[in-house]
């Protein structure tokens, strides 16, 4: 199999962002191996490999607003756009546990630095308002965990 690599440096690109475009006739094992190789090289937890519109992106985790699962896929919101992530939510939770990310439900992890506020108005519930105006509910199972996290940082 022939693989061509083309490198382009653009002034308008964010310095913390690298875009990898892979062109192929159809998905195959070699393509999967290339993507996996990029992910393994970048297992530095300051970046996350994601895909959108058949392009692979290397995203700065500090700019990720939230990571969530929907049906059988995992997505992240980055620059107000959804990107698909190959890793499972529990794998990302482990990977990002010391990086200002907090699991608030079975289907959502939020970047604490991208939270506008925690609304504790109703007794027994917490609503998370994100800086991009998204709203997420903390699941009942995770309320004590989130409350503990907030109390630890309050003092």
Buried (B, 14 or more C-beta within 10 A) or exposed (E): EEEEEEEEEEEEEEEEBBEBEBEEEEEEEEBEEBBEEBBEEBEEEEBBBBBEEEEBBBBBBEBBBBBBBEEEEBBBBBEEEBBBBBBEBEEBBEBBEEBBBBBBBEBBBBBBEBBEEBBBEEEEEBBBBBEEEBEBBBBEEBBEBBBEBBEEEEE
